[in-house]
Amino acid sequence: MSTTVINPADGSTITEVAQLDTEQSDAAIARAVEAQREWARVAPADRARALRRFADAVDGDIEGLARLETANSGHPITQSRWEAGHVRDVLEYYAASPERLIGKQIPVAGGMDVTFHEPLGVVGVITPWNFPMTIAAWGFAPALAAGNAVVLKPAEWTPLTSLRLGELALESGLPEGLFQVLTGRGAVVGERFVTHPAVRKVVFTGSTEVGKRIMAGCAEQVKRVTLELGGKSANIVFEDADIEQAAATAPYAVFDNAGQDCCARSRLLVQRSVYERFMEHFERAVQSVRVGDPTLEATEVGPLVTHAHRDSVASFLTDEVPVAFRGSCPDGPGAWFAPTVVTPERDARIVREEVFGPVVAVLPFEDEADALRLANDTEYGLSGSIWTRDLARGIRAARGVEGGNLSVNSHSSVRYSTPFGGFKQSGLGRELGPDAAEHFTETKNVFFATE
């Protein structure tokens, strides 16, 4: 069986990609087991060199990866180039980890006690369709650095750059079987990662609903999981903020990647005293967002990933939802959707559920306490922004918002050198940052008696 891969900008067919069955998945995992045993014996300095060679191979194919991502996912070409460069940078960052997975010598009576970081074995990485390259690298780079083998299952809609990264890994000299990309259905390949006893950790990015099922399945074998799930993040604008700057940047906090981002600030909370002034600036900013052909350098926002997903986003805009204003988007066969600003009641479905498209709900609030209540009135807690000139208020609000990745007077969420993950039903565990490689190891304690 195979999956037809479609270009979301024009509806054309790109290629057919094979769907692996359970037997093929098991054979790949068996190869990973053998490759990992040899990889774990490689000296840390040599493992680091191998990862740097992989990074160099990615760097040499930045433009090819970018054009592949733009065709497959509809990302604007400038964004796709950044994403390919990000994969290279993540590999370079974790190439430093093999020589820095340092244990401890712990003072004890009667001998010497030391700890070691041992690799888990085989790690299964299941990635979503919204950022195929970057999120894959967050899993496979630190896992390989720590001495593990990786089996990667990309989303069925967007497998092409993951497959190319698998080719580049081999071209760079990584051993056969060490990093394999397994295409197929989540219910087959992804499920086998959960149930196969040789896979000792599953890293999943996707919906909260599926994440819960993966977590429950992994519990059967006491298998480790890292989950990066949904979000309904708030962008809070206080009355003392730089209103013009907050309004000018707000579209890109939610409409980047056509809103297909779990970090999207899809709830825009504005203090009532400046609400009207903010909305005037915000409308001009939204209408200035350039939505169009993702192959053009000037494009800022491309199409949604599929027509089916476009229909899902559109289903949130019922007759009961008041639309304040819209941006523009092309006509034609692609999965296009104009940036949309709505002003619903606080308990509306569009305020509480993840739309995962270019739609933002604007809600007024009264004071700081009301802003924090509203920001935290969600089952999610992934990211968010706070706009204020008052340093004390910025600190209070940052500590008060229940989210894992916050920014004050900006919309930054992800840096490979800092930890990333969510509170509540936005996830479990952390990716990226200096400690990520340790999360793919077991700590072994050894006591040497001297008496």
VEXDOZA-534475 format. One record per residue (C-alpha): residue in three letters; x, z, y. Coordinates in pm, whole numbers, plus 32768, in hexadecimal, padded with zeros to 4 digits. Example, Ala and Ser with C-alpha at 12.3 -4.5 7.8 and 13.67 -1.06 7.14 Angstrom:
VEXDOZA-534475
<type=ALA&x=84CE&z=830C&y=7E3E>
<type=SER&x=8557&z=82CA&y=7F96>
END
This chain:
VEXDOZA-534475
<type=MET&x=8000&z=8000&y=8000>
<type=SER&x=8067&z=7FD2&y=8168>
<type=THR&x=8002&z=8028&y=82CD>
<type=THR&x=7FD6&z=7F22&y=83DB>
<type=VAL&x=8094&z=7F84&y=8515>
<type=ILE&x=7FE6&z=7F13&y=8656>
<type=ASN&x=806A&z=7EE4&y=87B9>
<type=PRO&x=7F79&z=7FB9&y=888A>
<type=ALA&x=7FB5&z=7EF1&y=89C9>
<type=ASP&x=7F24&z=7DAC&y=8942>
<type=GLY&x=7E99&z=7DF3&y=87E7>
<type=SER&x=7F8E&z=7D0D&y=8736>
<type=THR&x=801B&z=7D58&y=85DC>
<type=ILE&x=818A&z=7DBC&y=85DA>
<type=THR&x=81D0&z=7DEC&y=8468>
<type=GLU&x=8160&z=7E88&y=8320>
<type=VAL&x=81FC&z=7FD1&y=82AE>
<type=ALA&x=81F2&z=804F&y=8147>
<type=GLN&x=8132&z=8189&y=80E9>
<type=LEU&x=81F3&z=8254&y=7FEA>
<type=ASP&x=813E&z=82FF&y=7ECD>
<type=THR&x=817D&z=8454&y=7E33>
<type=GLU&x=8278&z=83D4&y=7D33>
<type=GLN&x=8344&z=8323&y=7E3E>
<type=SER&x=833C&z=845A&y=7F18>
<type=ASP&x=83B6&z=8530&y=7DF8>
<type=ALA&x=84D1&z=843B&y=7DB2>
<type=ALA&x=853E&z=844D&y=7F1F>
<type=ILE&x=8537&z=85C9&y=7F1A>
<type=ALA&x=860B&z=85C7&y=7DDC>
<type=ARG&x=870B&z=84EC&y=7E8D>
<type=ALA&x=8707&z=85DD&y=7FB2>
<type=VAL&x=874F&z=8703&y=7ECB>
<type=GLU&x=8887&z=8658&y=7E42>
<type=ALA&x=88FF&z=85E6&y=7F98>
<type=GLN&x=88D1&z=873F&y=802D>
<type=ARG&x=89B0&z=87E4&y=7F29>
<type=GLU&x=8ACE&z=8702&y=7F8F>
<type=TRP&x=8A83&z=871C&y=8105>
<type=ALA&x=8A8C&z=8897&y=80F7>
<type=ARG&x=8BF1&z=8883&y=8071>
<type=VAL&x=8C66&z=87AD&y=8197>
<type=ALA&x=8D47&z=886F&y=8286>
<type=PRO&x=8C94&z=88D0&y=83C9>
<type=ALA&x=8D7D&z=87FE&y=84A2>
<type=ASP&x=8D40&z=86CC&y=83C8>
<type=ARG&x=8BC8&z=8705&y=83CE>
<type=ALA&x=8BDD&z=8712&y=8549>
<type=ARG&x=8C9D&z=85C9&y=8552>
<type=ALA&x=8B97&z=8525&y=8476>
<type=LEU&x=8A82&z=858D&y=8565>
<type=ARG&x=8B48&z=850B&y=868D>
<type=ARG&x=8B6D&z=83BD&y=85DB>
<type=PHE&x=89F3&z=83BA&y=85A7>
<type=ALA&x=89C7&z=8400&y=871C>
<type=ASP&x=8AB3&z=82E0&y=876D>
<type=ALA&x=89E9&z=81F7&y=868F>
<type=VAL&x=88AB&z=8259&y=8748>
<type=ASP&x=895A&z=8226&y=8895>
<type=GLY&x=89BB&z=80C9&y=882C>
<type=ASP&x=8850&z=806F&y=87E8>
<type=ILE&x=87A2&z=8113&y=8912>
<type=GLU&x=8704&z=7FCE&y=8989>
<type=GLY&x=8696&z=7F67&y=882D>
<type=LEU&x=85F6&z=80B9&y=87E9>
<type=ALA&x=854F&z=80B6&y=893E>
<type=ARG&x=84B3&z=7F5E&y=8910>
<type=LEU&x=843F&z=7FBD&y=87B4>
<type=GLU&x=8397&z=80F8&y=883B>
<type=THR&x=82F2&z=803E&y=8958>
<type=ALA&x=8263&z=7F3C&y=8867>
<type=ASN&x=81F0&z=803E&y=8768>
<type=SER&x=8179&z=815D&y=8847>
<type=GLY&x=8132&z=80BD&y=8998>
<type=HIS&x=8228&z=819A&y=8A51>
<type=PRO&x=82A9&z=8107&y=8B98>
<type=ILE&x=83FF&z=8071&y=8B5A>
<type=THR&x=84AF&z=815F&y=8C49>
<type=GLN&x=8419&z=8287&y=8B8D>
<type=SER&x=847B&z=81F0&y=8A3D>
<type=ARG&x=85E4&z=81CC&y=8AB0>
<type=TRP&x=85E4&z=8339&y=8B16>
<type=GLU&x=8558&z=839B&y=89C1>
<type=ALA&x=8664&z=82D9&y=8905>
<type=GLY&x=8770&z=8379&y=89DE>
<type=HIS&x=86D4&z=84CB&y=8999>
<type=VAL&x=8700&z=8497&y=8821>
<type=ARG&x=8871&z=844E&y=885E>
<type=ASP&x=8893&z=8583&y=893A>
<type=VAL&x=87E8&z=8667&y=883B>
<type=LEU&x=88D3&z=85EC&y=872A>
<type=GLU&x=8A01&z=8626&y=880A>
<type=TYR&x=8986&z=8782&y=8864>
<type=TYR&x=8957&z=87EE&y=86FB>
<type=ALA&x=8A9D&z=874D&y=868F>
<type=ALA&x=8B36&z=8887&y=8728>
<type=SER&x=8A6E&z=896C&y=863F>
<type=PRO&x=8B25&z=894C&y=84F1>
<type=GLU&x=8C5C&z=89F6&y=857C>
<type=ARG&x=8B8E&z=8B00&y=8630>
<type=LEU&x=8AAE&z=8B7F&y=8518>
<type=ILE&x=8B73&z=8CC2&y=8520>
<type=GLY&x=8B18&z=8DF0&y=844F>
<type=LYS&x=8B66&z=8F5C&y=849B>
<type=GLN&x=8C4A&z=906B&y=841E>
<type=ILE&x=8B7C&z=91AB&y=841D>
<type=PRO&x=8C29&z=9302&y=8412>
<type=VAL&x=8BC1&z=93C4&y=82D9>
<type=ALA&x=8C4F&z=94E1&y=820D>
<type=GLY&x=8D18&z=9499&y=80D3>
<type=GLY&x=8D65&z=932C&y=810E>
<type=MET&x=8D27&z=91F5&y=81DD>
<type=ASP&x=8BD8&z=9150&y=821D>
<type=VAL&x=8BBA&z=8FE4&y=8290>
<type=THR&x=8A9F&z=8EED&y=82C1>
<type=PHE&x=8A90&z=8D77&y=8283>
<type=HIS&x=899A&z=8C68&y=82F5>
<type=GLU&x=8940&z=8BA2&y=81BD>
<type=PRO&x=887A&z=8A5A&y=81D7>
<type=LEU&x=8717&z=8A60&y=8153>
<type=GLY&x=873C&z=891E&y=8088>
<type=VAL&x=8642&z=8807&y=80CB>
<type=VAL&x=8572&z=880B&y=820B>
<type=GLY&x=8433&z=8740&y=8236>
<type=VAL&x=83EC&z=86C9&y=839A>
<type=ILE&x=8290&z=8642&y=83EB>
<type=THR&x=8278&z=85A0&y=8541>
<type=PRO&x=8154&z=8530&y=861F>
<type=TRP&x=810E&z=83DD&y=86B8>
<type=ASN&x=8130&z=843F&y=8826>
<type=PHE&x=82AD&z=846D&y=8839>
<type=PRO&x=8331&z=83E0&y=86F0>
<type=MET&x=84A7&z=83D8&y=873B>
<type=THR&x=84D9&z=8511&y=8806>
<type=ILE&x=8412&z=8604&y=8732>
<type=ALA&x=84B5&z=857F&y=85F6>
<type=ALA&x=860B&z=85CE&y=8687>
<type=TRP&x=85A3&z=8732&y=86DB>
<type=GLY&x=8578&z=8769&y=8566>
<type=PHE&x=867E&z=8697&y=84B9>
<type=ALA&x=87A8&z=86D6&y=85A2>
<type=PRO&x=87BF&z=8853&y=8581>
<type=ALA&x=8758&z=8844&y=8411>
<type=LEU&x=8875&z=8755&y=83BE>
<type=ALA&x=8967&z=8821&y=8491>
<type=ALA&x=8915&z=8956&y=83C5>
<type=GLY&x=896A&z=88A5&y=827E>
<type=ASN&x=8810&z=8836&y=820B>
<type=ALA&x=8788&z=86E8&y=8197>
<type=VAL&x=8657&z=865F&y=824E>
<type=VAL&x=852A&z=8597&y=81DE>
<type=LEU&x=8468&z=8519&y=830D>
<type=LYS&x=82FF&z=84A2&y=8306>
<type=PRO&x=829D&z=83ED&y=8446>
<type=ALA&x=8134&z=83BC&y=84B3>
<type=GLU&x=808E&z=828D&y=8415>
<type=TRP&x=8045&z=81ED&y=8567>
<type=THR&x=81AA&z=8203&y=85ED>
<type=PRO&x=82B4&z=81F1&y=84DC>
<type=LEU&x=839D&z=80E5&y=8561>
<type=THR&x=849F&z=81A8&y=8629>
<type=SER&x=84B8&z=82B0&y=8519>
<type=LEU&x=8504&z=81A1&y=841B>
<type=ARG&x=860E&z=8115&y=8503>
<type=LEU&x=86AB&z=826F&y=852C>
<type=GLY&x=86C1&z=8283&y=83B1>
<type=GLU&x=877F&z=813A&y=83B0>
<type=LEU&x=8866&z=81AE&y=84C7>
<type=ALA&x=88B4&z=82EF&y=8407>
<type=LEU&x=8930&z=8221&y=82E1>
<type=GLU&x=89E9&z=812D&y=83C1>
<type=SER&x=8A9F&z=8253&y=8462>
<type=GLY&x=8B18&z=82CB&y=8310>
<type=LEU&x=8A2A&z=83E6&y=82B5>
<type=PRO&x=8A10&z=83FF&y=8139>
<type=GLU&x=88F8&z=8350&y=807D>
<type=GLY&x=87D1&z=8437&y=8046>
<type=LEU&x=8832&z=852F&y=8154>
<type=PHE&x=8740&z=84B2&y=825E>
<type=GLN&x=861B&z=83E7&y=81D9>
<type=VAL&x=84E7&z=8363&y=828D>
<type=LEU&x=83B5&z=8362&y=81AA>
<type=THR&x=828D&z=829C&y=8230>
<type=GLY&x=8130&z=82DB&y=81B0>
<type=ARG&x=7FF6&z=83A8&y=81D2>
<type=GLY&x=8002&z=8513&y=8234>
<type=ALA&x=7F22&z=856B&y=810E>
<type=VAL&x=8028&z=84D8&y=8022>
<type=VAL&x=8189&z=84ED&y=80B3>
<type=GLY&x=814F&z=860E&y=81A2>
<type=GLU&x=808F&z=86CF&y=809B>
<type=ARG&x=81B2&z=86A4&y=7FA9>
<type=PHE&x=829C&z=8743&y=80A6>
<type=VAL&x=81B5&z=8871&y=809F>
<type=THR&x=818F&z=8886&y=7F25>
<type=HIS&x=82E4&z=8816&y=7EA3>
<type=PRO&x=83B6&z=894B&y=7E4D>
<type=ALA&x=84FF&z=88A5&y=7EB3>
<type=VAL&x=848B&z=8881&y=801C>
<type=ARG&x=84D8&z=89D6&y=80AD>
<type=LYS&x=8459&z=89A7&y=8210>
<type=VAL&x=8354&z=88CE&y=82B7>
<type=VAL&x=836B&z=8878&y=8428>
<type=PHE&x=821F&z=87F0&y=84A7>
<type=THR&x=81AD&z=8773&y=85FA>
<type=GLY&x=8041&z=8711&y=8619>
<type=SER&x=7EE4&z=879E&y=862F>
<type=THR&x=7E98&z=890F&y=8608>
<type=GLU&x=7D9C&z=88BF&y=84F6>
<type=VAL&x=7E9D&z=8810&y=841B>
<type=GLY&x=7FA7&z=8913&y=8472>
<type=LYS&x=7ECC&z=8A27&y=83E8>
<type=ARG&x=7EA6&z=896C&y=829F>
<type=ILE&x=801E&z=8934&y=8287>
<type=MET&x=8061&z=8AA3&y=82CE>
<type=ALA&x=7F6A&z=8B0D&y=81C1>
<type=GLY&x=8002&z=8A1B&y=80C5>
<type=CYS&x=8164&z=8A8F&y=810B>
<type=ALA&x=80F9&z=8BF8&y=80D7>
<type=GLU&x=80C5&z=8BAB&y=7F67>
<type=GLN&x=8240&z=8B8B&y=7F3E>
<type=VAL&x=82A1&z=8C73&y=805E>
<type=LYS&x=832E&z=8B3B&y=8100>
<type=ARG&x=83A6&z=8B46&y=8267>
<type=VAL&x=82ED&z=8A87&y=8375>
<type=THR&x=831D&z=8A2B&y=84DF>
<type=LEU&x=81D9&z=89B6&y=8581>
<type=GLU&x=81B6&z=890E&y=86D5>
<type=LEU&x=8041&z=88DB&y=8703>
<type=GLY&x=7F3B&z=88A1&y=880E>
<type=GLY&x=7F2D&z=88FB&y=897C>
<type=LYS&x=7E3E&z=891D&y=8AA0>
<type=SER&x=7F36&z=8980&y=8BAA>
<type=ALA&x=7EED&z=89E5&y=8D0F>
<type=ASN&x=7F89&z=896C&y=8E52>
<type=ILE&x=7F46&z=8A87&y=8F4B>
<type=VAL&x=7F53&z=8A3B&y=90C0>
<type=PHE&x=7F47&z=8B6D&y=91A2>
<type=GLU&x=7EE1&z=8B59&y=9310>
<type=ASP&x=8046&z=8B9E&y=9388>
<type=ALA&x=80DA&z=8A7A&y=92C0>
<type=ASP&x=8163&z=893B&y=9351>
<type=ILE&x=8013&z=888D&y=9328>
<type=GLU&x=8094&z=872E&y=936A>
<type=GLN&x=81A8&z=874C&y=9266>
<type=ALA&x=80C6&z=87F4&y=9167>
<type=ALA&x=7FC4&z=86DF&y=918E>
<type=ALA&x=80C5&z=85C7&y=9185>
<type=THR&x=815F&z=8641&y=903E>
<type=ALA&x=801F&z=86AF&y=8F8E>
<type=PRO&x=7FC7&z=8554&y=8F04>
<type=TYR&x=8110&z=8542&y=8E46>
<type=ALA&x=80D4&z=869B&y=8DB1>
<type=VAL&x=7FAA&z=8615&y=8CF2>
<type=PHE&x=7FAF&z=8496&y=8CF4>
<type=ASP&x=8113&z=845F&y=8C77>
<type=ASN&x=8107&z=83B3&y=8B24>
<type=ALA&x=7F99&z=8369&y=8B76>
<type=GLY&x=7F4D&z=84DC&y=8B4D>
<type=GLN&x=7FB5&z=84D0&y=89DF>
<type=ASP&x=808A&z=8608&y=89FB>
<type=CYS&x=8045&z=8764&y=8978>
<type=CYS&x=80F4&z=87E9&y=8AB2>
<type=ALA&x=8009&z=872A&y=8B9C>
<type=ARG&x=7F84&z=8807&y=8CB4>
<type=SER&x=7E21&z=8796&y=8C6F>
<type=ARG&x=7D80&z=88BA&y=8D2A>
<type=LEU&x=7DD2&z=88B2&y=8E9D>
<type=LEU&x=7D80&z=8A03&y=8F3E>
<type=VAL&x=7D75&z=8A00&y=90BB>
<type=GLN&x=7D34&z=8B2B&y=919D>
<type=ARG&x=7BE4&z=8AF8&y=9243>
<type=SER&x=7C6A&z=8B26&y=93A6>
<type=VAL&x=7D40&z=89EA&y=9384>
<type=TYR&x=7C6A&z=892C&y=9289>
<type=GLU&x=7BE3&z=881D&y=9371>
<type=ARG&x=7D35&z=87DB&y=9413>
<type=PHE&x=7DDF&z=87C7&y=92C1>
<type=MET&x=7CDC&z=86D3&y=9237>
<type=GLU&x=7D0C&z=85E6&y=935D>
<type=HIS&x=7E82&z=85CD&y=9314>
<type=PHE&x=7E48&z=85C7&y=919D>
<type=GLU&x=7D59&z=849F&y=91AC>
<type=ARG&x=7E5A&z=83CD&y=9265>
<type=ALA&x=7F65&z=8430&y=9168>
<type=VAL&x=7E8B&z=83D7&y=903C>
<type=GLN&x=7E31&z=8284&y=90C9>
<type=SER&x=7FA4&z=823C&y=90FE>
<type=VAL&x=7FFE&z=826A&y=8F8D>
<type=ARG&x=806F&z=811A&y=8F01>
<type=VAL&x=7FBC&z=80D9&y=8DB6>
<type=GLY&x=800F&z=7F8F&y=8D11>
<type=ASP&x=80E9&z=7EB8&y=8C33>
<type=PRO&x=81DF&z=7FAB&y=8B90>
<type=THR&x=82F3&z=7EA5&y=8B83>
<type=LEU&x=8308&z=7E9A&y=8D01>
<type=GLU&x=8408&z=7F76&y=8DAD>
<type=ALA&x=8314&z=7FEB&y=8EBA>
<type=THR&x=8208&z=8066&y=8DC7>
<type=GLU&x=81D6&z=81E0&y=8DBC>
<type=VAL&x=80BB&z=81FD&y=8CBC>
<type=GLY&x=806E&z=811A&y=8B97>
<type=PRO&x=7F43&z=80FC&y=8AAC>
<type=LEU&x=7EC0&z=81FD&y=89B9>
<type=VAL&x=7F53&z=81E1&y=885D>
<type=THR&x=7E27&z=813B&y=87B2>
<type=HIS&x=7CC5&z=80CB&y=87FB>
<type=ALA&x=7C48&z=81DF&y=8715>
<type=HIS&x=7CF8&z=82E2&y=87E8>
<type=ARG&x=7C71&z=8243&y=8926>
<type=ASP&x=7B12&z=8274&y=889A>
<type=SER&x=7B64&z=83E1&y=8850>
<type=VAL&x=7BD4&z=841D&y=89B7>
<type=ALA&x=7AA3&z=836A&y=8A42>
<type=SER&x=79BA&z=8445&y=8972>
<type=PHE&x=7A0E&z=856D&y=8A53>
<type=LEU&x=7982&z=84BE&y=8B88>
<type=THR&x=780F&z=84EF&y=8B4A>
<type=ASP&x=7705&z=84CA&y=8C56>
<type=GLU&x=7715&z=8642&y=8C94>
<type=VAL&x=7883&z=8638&y=8CFE>
<type=PRO&x=78AA&z=85FF&y=8E78>
<type=VAL&x=79BB&z=8502&y=8EC8>
<type=ALA&x=7A61&z=853F&y=9018>
<type=PHE&x=7B31&z=83FF&y=901D>
<type=ARG&x=7BFC&z=8314&y=8F44>
<type=GLY&x=7D3B&z=824E&y=8F56>
<type=SER&x=7D55&z=80EB&y=8EDA>
<type=CYS&x=7DC2&z=803B&y=8D9B>
<type=PRO&x=7DD3&z=7ED4&y=8D1D>
<type=ASP&x=7CB4&z=7E19&y=8C7C>
<type=GLY&x=7CF6&z=7D67&y=8B37>
<type=PRO&x=7D22&z=7DA6&y=89C3>
<type=GLY&x=7E06&z=7ED6&y=89D7>
<type=ALA&x=7DA1&z=8044&y=89A9>
<type=TRP&x=7D8E&z=807E&y=8B20>
<type=PHE&x=7CFD&z=81B1&y=8BC9>
<type=ALA&x=7D03&z=81FC&y=8D3D>
<type=PRO&x=7D82&z=8350&y=8DB5>
<type=THR&x=7C4A&z=8421&y=8DE5>
<type=VAL&x=7C0A&z=8561&y=8EAD>
<type=VAL&x=7AD8&z=8634&y=8E57>
<type=THR&x=7A46&z=876F&y=8EF5>
<type=PRO&x=797F&z=881B&y=8DE0>
<type=GLU&x=7909&z=8980&y=8DB3>
<type=ARG&x=7A00&z=8A76&y=8D1C>
<type=ASP&x=7953&z=8A82&y=8BCA>
<type=ALA&x=7935&z=890A&y=8B9A>
<type=ARG&x=79BE&z=8869&y=8A5D>
<type=ILE&x=7AAE&z=8793&y=8B27>
<type=VAL&x=7B49&z=88D4&y=8BB5>
<type=ARG&x=7B70&z=8982&y=8A67>
<type=GLU&x=7BD4&z=886E&y=8971>
<type=GLU&x=7D0C&z=8797&y=896D>
<type=VAL&x=7CB1&z=8638&y=89E6>
<type=PHE&x=7E0F&z=85A6&y=89AF>
<type=GLY&x=7DDB&z=8494&y=8AAD>
<type=PRO&x=7DF7&z=8453&y=8C24>
<type=VAL&x=7CE1&z=8542&y=8C89>
<type=VAL&x=7D0C&z=867C&y=8D5D>
<type=ALA&x=7C08&z=8787&y=8DAC>
<type=VAL&x=7C26&z=8825&y=8F06>
<type=LEU&x=7BA2&z=8988&y=8F28>
<type=PRO&x=7BA1&z=8A67&y=905F>
<type=PHE&x=7C07&z=8BD7&y=9049>
<type=GLU&x=7BE3&z=8CFC&y=9136>
<type=ASP&x=7D21&z=8DCD&y=9123>
<type=GLU&x=7E53&z=8E12&y=904D>
<type=ALA&x=7D98&z=8EE3&y=8F4E>
<type=ASP&x=7C8E&z=8DD5&y=8F28>
<type=ALA&x=7D9B&z=8CC9&y=8EFF>
<type=LEU&x=7E42&z=8D86&y=8DE2>
<type=ARG&x=7CF6&z=8DCC&y=8D37>
<type=LEU&x=7C9E&z=8C5C&y=8D46>
<type=ALA&x=7DF8&z=8BE5&y=8CDB>
<type=ASN&x=7DF0&z=8CCA&y=8BA9>
<type=ASP&x=7C87&z=8C7C&y=8B4A>
<type=THR&x=7CF0&z=8B93&y=8A31>
<type=GLU&x=7D5C&z=8BA9&y=88C7>
<type=TYR&x=7E99&z=8AEC&y=8924>
<type=GLY&x=7FD4&z=8B5A&y=89D8>
<type=LEU&x=80DC&z=8A4B&y=89E1>
<type=SER&x=8145&z=89FA&y=8B45>
<type=GLY&x=80D8&z=8A0B&y=8CAF>
<type=SER&x=813D&z=89FC&y=8E1C>
<type=ILE&x=811D&z=8AEB&y=8F42>
<type=TRP&x=8130&z=8A7B&y=90AE>
<type=THR&x=8176&z=8B84&y=91B5>
<type=ARG&x=8273&z=8BD0&y=92C7>
<type=ASP&x=8259&z=8D46&y=927C>
<type=LEU&x=8374&z=8DA5&y=9190>
<type=ALA&x=82CC&z=8EE8&y=9122>
<type=ARG&x=8188&z=8E31&y=90D4>
<type=GLY&x=8248&z=8D28&y=9015>
<type=ILE&x=82EA&z=8E33&y=8F3D>
<type=ARG&x=81A2&z=8EEE&y=8F06>
<type=ALA&x=80E8&z=8DB2&y=8EA9>
<type=ALA&x=81FD&z=8D34&y=8DC3>
<type=ARG&x=81F9&z=8E7E&y=8D0A>
<type=GLY&x=807D&z=8E87&y=8D08>
<type=VAL&x=8034&z=8D2B&y=8C7E>
<type=GLU&x=802A&z=8D29&y=8B02>
<type=GLY&x=8102&z=8BF8&y=8AC5>
<type=GLY&x=8250&z=8BAC&y=8A28>
<type=ASN&x=82DA&z=8AB5&y=8B28>
<type=LEU&x=828C&z=8AE9&y=8C97>
<type=SER&x=831A&z=8A60&y=8DD8>
<type=VAL&x=82F6&z=8AD3&y=8F3F>
<type=ASN&x=82DB&z=89C7&y=904D>
<type=SER&x=8321&z=88B6&y=8F4E>
<type=HIS&x=8293&z=8827&y=8E0C>
<type=SER&x=83C3&z=8841&y=8D2B>
<type=SER&x=837B&z=88A5&y=8BC2>
<type=VAL&x=8482&z=8824&y=8AD0>
<type=ARG&x=85FB&z=8831&y=8ADE>
<type=TYR&x=86C1&z=8812&y=899C>
<type=SER&x=87A1&z=8932&y=8A08>
<type=THR&x=8680&z=8A2C&y=8A2B>
<type=PRO&x=857E&z=8AA7&y=892D>
<type=PHE&x=842C&z=89FE&y=8913>
<type=GLY&x=82EC&z=8A78&y=886E>
<type=GLY&x=8199&z=8B13&y=88A9>
<type=PHE&x=80CD&z=8C50&y=88AF>
<type=LYS&x=7F86&z=8C88&y=87F3>
<type=GLN&x=7F02&z=8B51&y=8741>
<type=SER&x=8000&z=8A6D&y=87E7>
<type=GLY&x=80FA&z=8AB2&y=86D7>
<type=LEU&x=81E8&z=8B8A&y=8615>
<type=GLY&x=8360&z=8BA2&y=8641>
<type=ARG&x=8443&z=8AF4&y=8739>
<type=GLU&x=84F9&z=89A8&y=8742>
<type=LEU&x=8629&z=893D&y=880D>
<type=GLY&x=8716&z=8A22&y=88C8>
<type=PRO&x=885A&z=8AC2&y=8852>
<type=ASP&x=87BD&z=8B7C&y=872C>
<type=ALA&x=86FF&z=8A5D&y=8688>
<type=ALA&x=8801&z=8A17&y=8578>
<type=GLU&x=87EB&z=8B81&y=8502>
<type=HIS&x=8677&z=8B4D&y=84C6>
<type=PHE&x=86DA&z=8A5E&y=83AE>
<type=THR&x=87AE&z=8B60&y=82F9>
<type=GLU&x=878D&z=8C9B&y=8229>
<type=THR&x=885B&z=8DC8&y=8291>
<type=LYS&x=8925&z=8E46&y=8169>
<type=ASN&x=89B5&z=8FA6&y=8173>
<type=VAL&x=8AEB&z=8FF6&y=809C>
<type=PHE&x=8B8E&z=914C&y=8070>
<type=PHE&x=8CF7&z=9167&y=7FF6>
<type=ALA&x=8D4C&z=92C1&y=7F72>
<type=THR&x=8EA0&z=934F&y=7FCD>
<type=GLU&x=8E7D&z=949C&y=7F21>
END
